[in-house]
Amino acid sequence: MSSRKVFSVPGADFPEWYPSSPVATAGPFAFTASMSAVDWRTGGLAEAARPRPGLPLSTGHPVKLQVREAYRRLDLALQAAGSSLDRGVSINQWQPTYHGLQEREPAGRDPYALYWEDWRRVAHAYIQGRNEFLLSDRPASCLMPVDRLVGADADIEIQLVSLLAGSGITKSTYAHDIHSPLGGYSIGVEAGPWLFSAGFIATDFTTGLHPNARVPEHIWYGNQVAQETEETLRQIRVAMEAAGGRWENVVKVVLYLTPEGIRNLPAIDEVWAKQWPVDPPARAIVPVSGIGGVKHGNVEIYVIVTRPEHGGDREVIHAPNALDALGHSVQAVRSGPLLFLSTQLGRTAEGLSPEAAAARRGMPHTRRHIVDQVRRIHDDVAAICEAAGTSIENTVKVDAFLTDMSDLPTFLDAWKEPFTDGYPASGFFEVPPRSHEIPDCDVTVDLVVAMP
């Protein structure tokens, strides 16, 4: 098993100001950055990803052109790291709700009524384009709409976790009729000591929301978000246990929530505590604009499970010098060569720091509130890493979710400070306002760190 390495990859590199490596490796895995078809010199799309201006309807599907360029870069990055597209075990795909300078709709508007057909247009074309590159045994998949991507003209970003060729681990996909997705992806992948699930949603893929996730409309009874969560976890558990995993061995959960889902976090936490009464997994709560797989859904979940019978292990990390995890969660869980952290927010024990709140109110144009939050995240992550026996510099994967892309330049400048030996593979996204686990915070970060 190798230690953390980052790679510079001609043809898939990022500019100096963008703190991400194209690919980073740790243990048996290669983690790619979130790749798009952006031309980083001009800010527009790469020439290969654009229809010809005079023949916009006759020179290729605009989304598929971008998909092909993004996969070309992913392939370059993985090959440089000693992996490949066909070794992928987990894939995330992100699509924007707003393009260019388009203004966001006011809070409270129904995004499904406004953007469902556009989300469908991009997702359908993306899936067809993906199938040109991932031919069989496709990785476990999540496809999520956010508000914006870094590239204003980009329709899709893609990130992969793939096995290294020399890892000694092979992958196999598994299926179960409790969850039969229409998108052609695998619901789960076995990879040596781990199982990776796809993003599950509370649907039967026929009628919309699964009957177990619906609440009666004519009485004041039931919480749809809680029932979506319960049904989604039920389906994951059945499929995962059929593949040989055990619920108590879940090491990481990513919980994608719409703004309505975020507002119902207390109800979700009650479900969580019943599922994992003690030693719950690390949990990253990721705000999204919608749930792409089911109209009017609010919850999507994927899990990573360790398998002791295949050499996997699970250690809950407690760092006394870091803030306690929010909700029914833990600060981090180590499994083999990887450390999975829970949601990271730039906060105090009581919420957004008074200093950040004052700076945002009194000096909003300086963006000092962003710097304060980033440095608090750094401090907490560093303390958790130290308690686990590693370092923040060993971070291999980062996803950062900002509620305002105008904060991105300040965030990027502050974010790169700890990484003196190459950047993690990263993605940076805009999500709905006040949609973080602490609504007053401006950024959520999800990280995976390599153990030395």
C-alpha positions as a LaTeX table, in Angstrom:
\begin{tabular}{lrrr}
\hline
Residue & $x$ (\AA) & $y$ (\AA) & $z$ (\AA) \\
\hline
Met1 & 0.00 & 0.00 & 0.00 \\
Ser2 & 1.47 & 3.33 & $-1.04$ \\
Ser3 & 1.51 & 6.53 & 0.97 \\
Arg4 & $-0.06$ & 9.76 & $-0.27$ \\
Lys5 & 1.15 & 10.97 & $-3.64$ \\
Val6 & $-0.10$ & 13.80 & $-5.84$ \\
Phe7 & 0.46 & 14.05 & $-9.57$ \\
Ser8 & 0.90 & 16.76 & $-12.14$ \\
Val9 & $-0.72$ & 15.60 & $-15.38$ \\
Pro10 & $-0.22$ & 17.57 & $-18.62$ \\
Gly11 & $-3.56$ & 17.85 & $-20.32$ \\
Ala12 & $-5.48$ & 17.52 & $-17.04$ \\
Asp13 & $-3.68$ & 20.02 & $-14.80$ \\
Phe14 & $-5.20$ & 23.08 & $-13.14$ \\
Pro15 & $-3.81$ & 26.63 & $-13.08$ \\
Glu16 & $-1.56$ & 27.68 & $-10.22$ \\
Trp17 & $-4.32$ & 29.69 & $-8.50$ \\
Tyr18 & $-6.63$ & 26.66 & $-8.30$ \\
Pro19 & $-5.53$ & 24.54 & $-5.31$ \\
Ser20 & $-6.18$ & 21.06 & $-6.63$ \\
Ser21 & $-4.09$ & 18.25 & $-8.05$ \\
Pro22 & $-5.64$ & 16.30 & $-10.93$ \\
Val23 & $-5.25$ & 13.07 & $-8.97$ \\
Ala24 & $-3.96$ & 11.92 & $-5.60$ \\
Thr25 & $-3.31$ & 8.39 & $-4.36$ \\
Ala26 & $-3.51$ & 6.79 & $-0.93$ \\
Gly27 & $-3.51$ & 3.12 & $-0.04$ \\
Pro28 & $-4.99$ & 1.18 & $-2.98$ \\
Phe29 & $-6.95$ & 4.13 & $-4.41$ \\
Ala30 & $-6.58$ & 6.99 & $-6.85$ \\
Phe31 & $-8.82$ & 10.00 & $-6.16$ \\
Thr32 & $-9.38$ & 12.36 & $-9.07$ \\
Ala33 & $-10.28$ & 16.00 & $-8.85$ \\
Ser34 & $-13.69$ & 17.09 & $-10.08$ \\
Met35 & $-13.05$ & 17.34 & $-13.83$ \\
Ser36 & $-14.95$ & 19.43 & $-16.36$ \\
Ala37 & $-14.35$ & 20.59 & $-19.94$ \\
Val38 & $-13.25$ & 24.10 & $-18.91$ \\
Asp39 & $-10.41$ & 25.78 & $-20.79$ \\
Trp40 & $-8.53$ & 27.20 & $-17.80$ \\
Arg41 & $-6.72$ & 29.79 & $-19.94$ \\
Thr42 & $-9.87$ & 31.48 & $-21.24$ \\
Gly43 & $-12.52$ & 30.48 & $-18.70$ \\
Gly44 & $-14.75$ & 29.13 & $-21.45$ \\
Leu45 & $-15.05$ & 25.58 & $-22.71$ \\
Ala46 & $-12.18$ & 23.76 & $-24.37$ \\
Glu47 & $-12.37$ & 23.81 & $-28.14$ \\
Ala48 & $-13.12$ & 20.08 & $-28.31$ \\
Ala49 & $-16.11$ & 20.59 & $-25.99$ \\
Arg50 & $-17.80$ & 23.33 & $-28.04$ \\
Pro51 & $-20.11$ & 22.96 & $-31.05$ \\
Arg52 & $-18.89$ & 25.04 & $-33.99$ \\
Pro53 & $-20.37$ & 28.55 & $-33.63$ \\
Gly54 & $-21.87$ & 28.65 & $-37.11$ \\
Leu55 & $-23.30$ & 25.13 & $-36.87$ \\
Pro56 & $-24.51$ & 24.90 & $-33.26$ \\
Leu57 & $-27.10$ & 22.20 & $-33.96$ \\
Ser58 & $-25.08$ & 20.09 & $-36.37$ \\
Thr59 & $-21.65$ & 19.52 & $-34.83$ \\
Gly60 & $-22.36$ & 17.33 & $-31.82$ \\
His61 & $-24.51$ & 17.25 & $-28.71$ \\
Pro62 & $-23.25$ & 20.09 & $-26.49$ \\
Val63 & $-23.41$ & 18.10 & $-23.25$ \\
Lys64 & $-21.82$ & 14.98 & $-24.73$ \\
Leu65 & $-18.95$ & 17.03 & $-26.15$ \\
Gln66 & $-18.22$ & 18.21 & $-22.62$ \\
Val67 & $-18.56$ & 14.69 & $-21.23$ \\
Arg68 & $-15.99$ & 13.35 & $-23.69$ \\
Glu69 & $-13.49$ & 16.07 & $-22.83$ \\
Ala70 & $-13.98$ & 15.56 & $-19.09$ \\
Tyr71 & $-13.48$ & 11.79 & $-19.43$ \\
Arg72 & $-10.38$ & 12.36 & $-21.56$ \\
Arg73 & $-8.91$ & 14.32 & $-18.64$ \\
Leu74 & $-10.03$ & 11.76 & $-16.08$ \\
Asp75 & $-8.39$ & 9.01 & $-18.12$ \\
Leu76 & $-5.12$ & 10.97 & $-18.37$ \\
Ala77 & $-5.10$ & 11.59 & $-14.62$ \\
Leu78 & $-5.84$ & 7.98 & $-13.69$ \\
Gln79 & $-3.28$ & 6.59 & $-16.12$ \\
Ala80 & $-0.63$ & 8.90 & $-14.64$ \\
Ala81 & $-1.44$ & 7.61 & $-11.16$ \\
Gly82 & $-1.37$ & 3.94 & $-12.18$ \\
Ser83 & $-5.10$ & 3.36 & $-12.46$ \\
Ser84 & $-7.78$ & 3.50 & $-15.14$ \\
Leu85 & $-11.42$ & 4.29 & $-15.78$ \\
Asp86 & $-12.44$ & 0.63 & $-15.69$ \\
Arg87 & $-11.04$ & 0.25 & $-12.16$ \\
Gly88 & $-13.48$ & 2.87 & $-10.81$ \\
Val89 & $-15.32$ & 1.93 & $-7.62$ \\
Ser90 & $-17.13$ & 5.21 & $-6.86$ \\
Ile91 & $-18.12$ & 8.12 & $-9.09$ \\
Asn92 & $-19.67$ & 11.50 & $-8.30$ \\
Gln93 & $-21.18$ & 13.75 & $-10.97$ \\
Trp94 & $-22.28$ & 17.35 & $-10.44$ \\
Gln95 & $-24.49$ & 19.48 & $-12.66$ \\
Pro96 & $-25.33$ & 23.18 & $-12.28$ \\
Thr97 & $-28.74$ & 24.74 & $-11.81$ \\
Tyr98 & $-27.63$ & 28.26 & $-12.81$ \\
His99 & $-25.33$ & 29.22 & $-15.67$ \\
Gly100 & $-23.15$ & 32.26 & $-16.24$ \\
Leu101 & $-24.47$ & 35.41 & $-14.59$ \\
Gln102 & $-27.99$ & 34.03 & $-14.22$ \\
Glu103 & $-29.42$ & 35.16 & $-10.88$ \\
Arg104 & $-30.55$ & 32.60 & $-8.36$ \\
Glu105 & $-34.23$ & 32.31 & $-7.60$ \\
Pro106 & $-35.39$ & 33.68 & $-4.22$ \\
Ala107 & $-35.31$ & 31.26 & $-1.32$ \\
Gly108 & $-38.52$ & 29.28 & $-1.00$ \\
Arg109 & $-39.17$ & 28.87 & $-4.72$ \\
Asp110 & $-39.74$ & 25.28 & $-5.83$ \\
Pro111 & $-36.58$ & 24.24 & $-7.72$ \\
Tyr112 & $-38.29$ & 21.14 & $-9.10$ \\
Ala113 & $-40.95$ & 23.25 & $-10.80$ \\
Leu114 & $-38.29$ & 25.59 & $-12.17$ \\
Tyr115 & $-35.39$ & 23.33 & $-13.11$ \\
Trp116 & $-36.46$ & 19.70 & $-13.30$ \\
Glu117 & $-36.53$ & 19.58 & $-17.10$ \\
Asp118 & $-33.11$ & 21.27 & $-17.39$ \\
Trp119 & $-31.64$ & 18.86 & $-14.85$ \\
Arg120 & $-33.15$ & 16.00 & $-16.87$ \\
Arg121 & $-31.75$ & 17.38 & $-20.16$ \\
Val122 & $-28.19$ & 17.42 & $-18.83$ \\
Ala123 & $-28.40$ & 14.19 & $-16.82$ \\
His124 & $-29.87$ & 12.16 & $-19.68$ \\
Ala125 & $-27.21$ & 13.32 & $-22.14$ \\
Tyr126 & $-24.49$ & 12.83 & $-19.53$ \\
Ile127 & $-25.52$ & 9.23 & $-18.84$ \\
Gln128 & $-25.47$ & 8.43 & $-22.56$ \\
Gly129 & $-22.02$ & 10.03 & $-22.86$ \\
Arg130 & $-20.73$ & 8.22 & $-19.78$ \\
Asn131 & $-21.72$ & 4.91 & $-21.33$ \\
Glu132 & $-19.14$ & 5.48 & $-24.08$ \\
Phe133 & $-16.37$ & 5.25 & $-21.45$ \\
Leu134 & $-17.67$ & 3.07 & $-18.61$ \\
Leu135 & $-18.81$ & 0.04 & $-20.51$ \\
Ser136 & $-19.50$ & $-2.56$ & $-17.81$ \\
Asp137 & $-19.21$ & $-3.05$ & $-14.05$ \\
Arg138 & $-19.78$ & 0.67 & $-13.65$ \\
Pro139 & $-18.78$ & 2.31 & $-10.38$ \\
Ala140 & $-21.29$ & 3.10 & $-7.65$ \\
Ser141 & $-22.70$ & 6.48 & $-8.62$ \\
Cys142 & $-24.14$ & 9.78 & $-7.36$ \\
Leu143 & $-25.41$ & 12.49 & $-9.76$ \\
Met144 & $-26.39$ & 15.69 & $-7.97$ \\
Pro145 & $-27.51$ & 19.20 & $-8.98$ \\
Val146 & $-25.83$ & 22.08 & $-7.17$ \\
Asp147 & $-26.36$ & 25.78 & $-7.81$ \\
Arg148 & $-23.15$ & 26.49 & $-9.74$ \\
Leu149 & $-19.90$ & 24.93 & $-10.90$ \\
Val150 & $-16.64$ & 26.89 & $-11.10$ \\
Gly151 & $-16.87$ & 27.09 & $-14.90$ \\
Ala152 & $-19.90$ & 29.16 & $-15.85$ \\
Asp153 & $-20.32$ & 27.33 & $-19.19$ \\
Ala154 & $-19.79$ & 23.83 & $-17.82$ \\
Asp155 & $-22.74$ & 21.44 & $-17.69$ \\
Ile156 & $-21.05$ & 18.65 & $-15.76$ \\
Glu157 & $-18.15$ & 17.83 & $-13.45$ \\
Ile158 & $-17.03$ & 14.27 & $-12.70$ \\
Gln159 & $-14.80$ & 12.74 & $-10.01$ \\
Leu160 & $-13.72$ & 9.12 & $-9.64$ \\
Val161 & $-12.23$ & 6.87 & $-7.01$ \\
Ser162 & $-10.39$ & 4.02 & $-8.74$ \\
Leu163 & $-8.24$ & 1.09 & $-7.68$ \\
Leu164 & $-4.52$ & 1.25 & $-8.44$ \\
Ala165 & $-3.27$ & $-1.39$ & $-10.85$ \\
Gly166 & $-0.73$ & $-2.72$ & $-8.36$ \\
Ser167 & $-3.01$ & $-2.72$ & $-5.32$ \\
Gly168 & $-3.66$ & $-6.45$ & $-5.32$ \\
Ile169 & $-7.39$ & $-5.71$ & $-5.03$ \\
Thr170 & $-9.99$ & $-6.48$ & $-7.64$ \\
Lys171 & $-13.49$ & $-5.06$ & $-7.77$ \\
Ser172 & $-16.84$ & $-6.71$ & $-8.34$ \\
Thr173 & $-20.24$ & $-5.10$ & $-8.57$ \\
Tyr174 & $-23.33$ & $-6.29$ & $-6.76$ \\
Ala175 & $-27.06$ & $-5.87$ & $-7.29$ \\
His176 & $-30.30$ & $-6.38$ & $-5.39$ \\
Asp177 & $-33.89$ & $-6.04$ & $-6.51$ \\
Ile178 & $-34.70$ & $-3.78$ & $-3.55$ \\
His179 & $-33.07$ & $-0.96$ & $-5.56$ \\
Ser180 & $-33.08$ & $-1.28$ & $-9.35$ \\
Pro181 & $-31.87$ & 2.02 & $-10.83$ \\
Leu182 & $-32.76$ & 3.00 & $-14.37$ \\
Gly183 & $-29.48$ & 4.86 & $-14.98$ \\
Gly184 & $-27.33$ & 1.81 & $-15.64$ \\
Tyr185 & $-24.94$ & 2.22 & $-12.72$ \\
Ser186 & $-24.01$ & $-0.33$ & $-10.08$ \\
Ile187 & $-25.76$ & $-0.04$ & $-6.72$ \\
Gly188 & $-22.58$ & $-1.20$ & $-5.02$ \\
Val189 & $-18.99$ & $-2.29$ & $-5.57$ \\
Glu190 & $-16.91$ & $-4.73$ & $-3.53$ \\
Ala191 & $-13.23$ & $-3.75$ & $-3.35$ \\
Gly192 & $-11.22$ & $-5.92$ & $-0.98$ \\
Pro193 & $-11.77$ & $-4.66$ & 2.58 \\
Trp194 & $-14.52$ & $-2.20$ & 1.53 \\
Leu195 & $-17.97$ & $-1.95$ & 0.02 \\
Phe196 & $-18.95$ & 1.27 & $-1.78$ \\
Ser197 & $-22.65$ & 1.91 & $-2.24$ \\
Ala198 & $-24.20$ & 4.13 & $-4.86$ \\
Gly199 & $-26.27$ & 7.10 & $-3.84$ \\
Phe200 & $-29.60$ & 5.60 & $-2.81$ \\
Ile201 & $-32.87$ & 7.55 & $-2.91$ \\
Ala202 & $-36.29$ & 6.69 & $-1.50$ \\
Thr203 & $-37.91$ & 5.62 & $-4.76$ \\
Asp204 & $-39.33$ & 2.51 & $-6.35$ \\
Phe205 & $-38.21$ & 3.80 & $-9.80$ \\
Thr206 & $-41.80$ & 3.52 & $-11.00$ \\
Thr207 & $-44.14$ & 5.85 & $-9.12$ \\
Gly208 & $-41.72$ & 8.42 & $-7.69$ \\
Leu209 & $-41.27$ & 8.47 & $-3.94$ \\
His210 & $-41.43$ & 4.99 & $-2.45$ \\
Pro211 & $-44.74$ & 4.34 & $-0.65$ \\
Asn212 & $-42.78$ & 4.00 & 2.61 \\
Ala213 & $-41.49$ & 7.57 & 2.18 \\
Arg214 & $-44.83$ & 9.25 & 1.54 \\
Val215 & $-46.86$ & 11.06 & 4.17 \\
Pro216 & $-50.63$ & 11.62 & 4.03 \\
Glu217 & $-51.53$ & 15.05 & 2.68 \\
His218 & $-54.89$ & 15.33 & 4.44 \\
Ile219 & $-53.72$ & 15.17 & 8.08 \\
Trp220 & $-50.93$ & 16.69 & 10.15 \\
Tyr221 & $-49.04$ & 13.49 & 10.56 \\
Gly222 & $-45.68$ & 12.31 & 9.27 \\
Asn223 & $-42.39$ & 13.90 & 8.28 \\
Gln224 & $-41.48$ & 13.19 & 4.69 \\
Val225 & $-37.76$ & 13.93 & 5.11 \\
Ala226 & $-37.49$ & 11.55 & 8.07 \\
Gln227 & $-39.40$ & 8.87 & 6.19 \\
Glu228 & $-37.22$ & 9.35 & 3.10 \\
Thr229 & $-34.15$ & 8.93 & 5.30 \\
Glu230 & $-35.50$ & 5.81 & 6.97 \\
Glu231 & $-36.54$ & 4.20 & 3.69 \\
Thr232 & $-33.24$ & 5.07 & 1.98 \\
Leu233 & $-31.20$ & 3.58 & 4.83 \\
Arg234 & $-33.43$ & 0.49 & 4.82 \\
Gln235 & $-32.71$ & $-0.11$ & 1.13 \\
Ile236 & $-28.97$ & 0.47 & 1.55 \\
Arg237 & $-28.84$ & $-1.91$ & 4.49 \\
Val238 & $-30.68$ & $-4.71$ & 2.71 \\
Ala239 & $-28.46$ & $-4.42$ & $-0.38$ \\
Met240 & $-25.25$ & $-4.04$ & 1.60 \\
Glu241 & $-25.96$ & $-6.97$ & 3.93 \\
Ala242 & $-26.80$ & $-9.16$ & 0.93 \\
Ala243 & $-23.31$ & $-8.30$ & $-0.36$ \\
Gly244 & $-21.76$ & $-9.45$ & 2.93 \\
Gly245 & $-21.46$ & $-6.16$ & 4.80 \\
Arg246 & $-22.63$ & $-5.41$ & 8.32 \\
Trp247 & $-24.37$ & $-2.24$ & 9.45 \\
Glu248 & $-22.10$ & $-1.69$ & 12.43 \\
Asn249 & $-19.13$ & $-1.61$ & 10.04 \\
Val250 & $-20.21$ & 1.46 & 8.07 \\
Val251 & $-17.27$ & 3.87 & 8.23 \\
Lys252 & $-18.54$ & 6.86 & 6.23 \\
Val253 & $-21.91$ & 8.20 & 5.15 \\
Val254 & $-22.47$ & 11.11 & 2.80 \\
Leu255 & $-25.93$ & 12.57 & 3.27 \\
Tyr256 & $-27.06$ & 14.83 & 0.43 \\
Leu257 & $-29.88$ & 17.14 & 1.50 \\
Thr258 & $-31.98$ & 19.77 & $-0.23$ \\
Pro259 & $-32.77$ & 22.97 & 1.72 \\
Glu260 & $-35.96$ & 21.27 & 2.91 \\
Gly261 & $-33.88$ & 18.32 & 4.06 \\
Ile262 & $-31.52$ & 20.62 & 5.96 \\
Arg263 & $-34.45$ & 22.26 & 7.75 \\
Asn264 & $-35.50$ & 18.82 & 8.95 \\
Leu265 & $-32.10$ & 17.75 & 10.32 \\
Pro266 & $-33.46$ & 17.24 & 13.88 \\
Ala267 & $-35.91$ & 14.66 & 12.51 \\
Ile268 & $-33.12$ & 13.00 & 10.49 \\
Asp269 & $-30.96$ & 12.79 & 13.59 \\
Glu270 & $-33.69$ & 10.87 & 15.41 \\
Val271 & $-33.66$ & 8.30 & 12.60 \\
Trp272 & $-29.84$ & 8.23 & 12.72 \\
Ala273 & $-29.74$ & 7.49 & 16.44 \\
Lys274 & $-32.04$ & 4.51 & 15.96 \\
Gln275 & $-29.91$ & 3.15 & 13.12 \\
Trp276 & $-26.59$ & 3.51 & 14.96 \\
Pro277 & $-27.24$ & 3.82 & 18.72 \\
Val278 & $-23.50$ & 3.78 & 19.50 \\
Asp279 & $-20.35$ & 4.56 & 17.50 \\
Pro280 & $-22.11$ & 5.91 & 14.40 \\
Pro281 & $-20.09$ & 6.37 & 11.21 \\
Ala282 & $-18.42$ & 9.58 & 10.14 \\
Arg283 & $-21.09$ & 11.66 & 8.41 \\
Ala284 & $-20.70$ & 14.41 & 5.85 \\
Ile285 & $-23.83$ & 16.47 & 5.25 \\
Val286 & $-23.70$ & 17.95 & 1.76 \\
Pro287 & $-26.26$ & 20.59 & 0.73 \\
Val288 & $-27.58$ & 20.25 & $-2.82$ \\
Ser289 & $-30.11$ & 22.04 & $-5.00$ \\
Gly290 & $-32.25$ & 18.99 & $-5.62$ \\
Ile291 & $-32.28$ & 15.21 & $-5.73$ \\
Gly292 & $-31.82$ & 14.15 & $-9.32$ \\
Gly293 & $-33.32$ & 10.69 & $-9.06$ \\
Val294 & $-36.79$ & 11.49 & $-7.74$ \\
Lys295 & $-38.89$ & 14.59 & $-8.25$ \\
His296 & $-39.56$ & 16.44 & $-4.97$ \\
Gly297 & $-37.13$ & 14.20 & $-3.10$ \\
Asn298 & $-34.96$ & 15.65 & $-0.34$ \\
Val299 & $-32.49$ & 12.89 & 0.62 \\
Glu300 & $-29.78$ & 10.88 & $-1.10$ \\
Ile301 & $-27.29$ & 8.75 & 0.83 \\
Tyr302 & $-24.23$ & 6.67 & 0.09 \\
Val303 & $-22.11$ & 4.63 & 2.46 \\
Ile304 & $-18.67$ & 3.03 & 2.64 \\
Val305 & $-18.46$ & $-0.17$ & 4.66 \\
Thr306 & $-15.40$ & $-2.00$ & 5.93 \\
Arg307 & $-15.28$ & $-5.81$ & 5.85 \\
Pro308 & $-13.26$ & $-7.39$ & 8.69 \\
Glu309 & $-13.40$ & $-10.81$ & 7.07 \\
His310 & $-11.46$ & $-9.30$ & 4.14 \\
Gly311 & $-8.91$ & $-7.50$ & 6.30 \\
Gly312 & $-10.89$ & $-4.30$ & 6.91 \\
Asp313 & $-10.92$ & $-2.46$ & 10.22 \\
Arg314 & $-12.80$ & 0.44 & 11.80 \\
Glu315 & $-11.57$ & 2.85 & 14.47 \\
Val316 & $-13.60$ & 5.79 & 15.76 \\
Ile317 & $-11.34$ & 8.80 & 16.30 \\
His318 & $-11.85$ & 11.22 & 19.15 \\
Ala319 & $-9.70$ & 14.34 & 19.20 \\
Pro320 & $-9.98$ & 16.20 & 22.54 \\
Asn321 & $-8.54$ & 19.36 & 20.97 \\
Ala322 & $-11.18$ & 19.50 & 18.21 \\
Leu323 & $-14.85$ & 20.41 & 18.34 \\
Asp324 & $-17.29$ & 17.59 & 18.91 \\
Ala325 & $-19.11$ & 16.44 & 15.80 \\
Leu326 & $-22.51$ & 17.96 & 15.14 \\
Gly327 & $-25.59$ & 15.81 & 15.67 \\
His328 & $-25.45$ & 12.05 & 16.13 \\
Ser329 & $-22.03$ & 11.56 & 14.56 \\
Val330 & $-18.33$ & 11.25 & 15.37 \\
Gln331 & $-15.38$ & 13.42 & 14.42 \\
Ala332 & $-13.81$ & 10.80 & 12.15 \\
Val333 & $-13.41$ & 7.10 & 11.47 \\
Arg334 & $-10.18$ & 5.46 & 10.31 \\
Ser335 & $-10.36$ & 2.41 & 8.07 \\
Gly336 & $-7.09$ & 0.97 & 6.87 \\
Pro337 & $-5.01$ & 3.67 & 5.15 \\
Leu338 & $-7.83$ & 6.22 & 5.03 \\
Leu339 & $-9.30$ & 8.65 & 7.55 \\
Phe340 & $-12.90$ & 9.69 & 6.86 \\
Leu341 & $-13.98$ & 12.95 & 8.50 \\
Ser342 & $-17.45$ & 14.19 & 9.34 \\
Thr343 & $-18.76$ & 17.56 & 8.14 \\
Gln344 & $-16.28$ & 20.38 & 8.62 \\
Leu345 & $-17.60$ & 23.90 & 9.20 \\
Gly346 & $-15.73$ & 27.04 & 10.29 \\
Arg347 & $-17.48$ & 27.37 & 13.63 \\
Thr348 & $-17.22$ & 27.45 & 17.38 \\
Ala349 & $-19.03$ & 25.12 & 19.76 \\
Glu350 & $-21.97$ & 27.55 & 19.65 \\
Gly351 & $-22.13$ & 28.15 & 15.89 \\
Leu352 & $-20.57$ & 30.74 & 13.62 \\
Ser353 & $-17.85$ & 32.60 & 15.51 \\
Pro354 & $-18.68$ & 36.13 & 16.73 \\
Glu355 & $-15.62$ & 37.38 & 14.81 \\
Ala356 & $-16.85$ & 35.93 & 11.51 \\
Ala357 & $-20.38$ & 37.20 & 12.10 \\
Ala358 & $-19.10$ & 40.70 & 12.87 \\
Ala359 & $-16.80$ & 40.73 & 9.83 \\
Arg360 & $-19.60$ & 39.59 & 7.51 \\
Arg361 & $-21.92$ & 42.28 & 8.86 \\
Gly362 & $-19.45$ & 45.15 & 9.18 \\
Met363 & $-16.88$ & 44.44 & 6.46 \\
Pro364 & $-18.65$ & 42.19 & 3.95 \\
His365 & $-16.46$ & 43.18 & 0.99 \\
Thr366 & $-13.24$ & 42.13 & 2.71 \\
Arg367 & $-14.43$ & 38.52 & 2.92 \\
Arg368 & $-12.69$ & 38.20 & 6.29 \\
His369 & $-15.61$ & 36.06 & 7.46 \\
Ile370 & $-14.53$ & 33.44 & 4.91 \\
Val371 & $-10.90$ & 33.53 & 6.05 \\
Asp372 & $-12.00$ & 33.09 & 9.67 \\
Gln373 & $-14.12$ & 30.05 & 8.79 \\
Val374 & $-11.42$ & 28.42 & 6.66 \\
Arg375 & $-8.80$ & 28.75 & 9.38 \\
Arg376 & $-11.16$ & 27.27 & 11.97 \\
Ile377 & $-11.73$ & 24.32 & 9.65 \\
His378 & $-7.95$ & 23.94 & 9.28 \\
Asp379 & $-7.47$ & 23.96 & 13.04 \\
Asp380 & $-10.15$ & 21.33 & 13.66 \\
Val381 & $-9.00$ & 19.08 & 10.82 \\
Ala382 & $-5.39$ & 19.34 & 12.00 \\
Ala383 & $-6.39$ & 18.33 & 15.54 \\
Ile384 & $-8.45$ & 15.36 & 14.31 \\
Cys385 & $-5.64$ & 14.23 & 12.03 \\
Glu386 & $-3.10$ & 14.48 & 14.83 \\
Ala387 & $-5.31$ & 12.37 & 17.11 \\
Ala388 & $-5.55$ & 9.75 & 14.35 \\
Gly389 & $-1.79$ & 9.70 & 13.75 \\
Thr390 & $-1.69$ & 11.61 & 10.48 \\
Ser391 & $-1.57$ & 15.23 & 9.27 \\
Ile392 & $-3.81$ & 17.64 & 7.40 \\
Glu393 & $-1.08$ & 17.72 & 4.73 \\
Asn394 & $-1.96$ & 14.10 & 3.96 \\
Thr395 & $-5.43$ & 15.08 & 2.70 \\
Val396 & $-6.12$ & 13.34 & $-0.61$ \\
Lys397 & $-9.71$ & 14.38 & $-1.41$ \\
Val398 & $-11.62$ & 17.61 & $-0.75$ \\
Asp399 & $-15.10$ & 18.75 & $-1.73$ \\
Ala400 & $-15.98$ & 22.29 & $-0.65$ \\
Phe401 & $-19.51$ & 23.69 & $-0.86$ \\
Leu402 & $-19.90$ & 27.47 & $-0.73$ \\
Thr403 & $-23.20$ & 29.32 & $-0.53$ \\
Asp404 & $-21.87$ & 32.21 & $-2.65$ \\
Met405 & $-19.38$ & 31.77 & $-5.50$ \\
Ser406 & $-18.24$ & 35.37 & $-5.04$ \\
Asp407 & $-16.46$ & 34.04 & $-1.92$ \\
Leu408 & $-14.48$ & 31.53 & $-3.99$ \\
Pro409 & $-11.28$ & 33.58 & $-4.62$ \\
Thr410 & $-10.89$ & 34.37 & $-0.91$ \\
Phe411 & $-11.71$ & 30.79 & 0.01 \\
Leu412 & $-9.13$ & 29.36 & $-2.42$ \\
Asp413 & $-6.36$ & 31.68 & $-1.20$ \\
Ala414 & $-6.99$ & 30.77 & 2.42 \\
Trp415 & $-7.71$ & 27.09 & 1.78 \\
Lys416 & $-4.32$ & 26.24 & 0.25 \\
Glu417 & $-2.25$ & 27.44 & 3.22 \\
Pro418 & $-1.62$ & 24.04 & 4.95 \\
Phe419 & $-0.79$ & 22.13 & 1.76 \\
Thr420 & 2.93 & 22.60 & 1.22 \\
Asp421 & 3.55 & 19.25 & $-0.48$ \\
Gly422 & 0.99 & 19.25 & $-3.28$ \\
Tyr423 & $-2.74$ & 19.82 & $-3.21$ \\
Pro424 & $-5.47$ & 17.23 & $-2.62$ \\
Ala425 & $-7.72$ & 16.25 & $-5.52$ \\
Ser426 & $-10.58$ & 18.70 & $-5.09$ \\
Gly427 & $-13.90$ & 20.08 & $-6.23$ \\
Phe428 & $-15.50$ & 23.44 & $-5.39$ \\
Phe429 & $-19.24$ & 24.04 & $-5.75$ \\
Glu430 & $-21.97$ & 26.59 & $-5.01$ \\
Val431 & $-25.01$ & 25.39 & $-3.06$ \\
Pro432 & $-28.24$ & 27.11 & $-1.96$ \\
Pro433 & $-28.00$ & 29.98 & 0.57 \\
Arg434 & $-28.27$ & 29.07 & 4.27 \\
Ser435 & $-28.22$ & 25.38 & 3.43 \\
His436 & $-25.37$ & 24.26 & 5.67 \\
Glu437 & $-25.69$ & 22.22 & 8.83 \\
Ile438 & $-25.16$ & 25.55 & 10.60 \\
Pro439 & $-27.16$ & 27.95 & 8.40 \\
Asp440 & $-25.02$ & 30.97 & 9.35 \\
Cys441 & $-21.86$ & 29.33 & 8.01 \\
Asp442 & $-20.74$ & 29.97 & 4.44 \\
Val443 & $-18.89$ & 26.78 & 3.53 \\
Thr444 & $-19.00$ & 23.03 & 4.23 \\
Val445 & $-15.97$ & 20.84 & 3.54 \\
Asp446 & $-15.82$ & 17.06 & 3.15 \\
Leu447 & $-12.36$ & 15.46 & 3.36 \\
Val448 & $-10.57$ & 12.12 & 3.12 \\
Val449 & $-7.06$ & 11.96 & 4.59 \\
Ala450 & $-4.32$ & 9.38 & 4.05 \\
Met451 & $-2.72$ & 7.63 & 6.98 \\
Pro452 & 1.09 & 7.57 & 6.82 \\
\hline
\end{tabular}
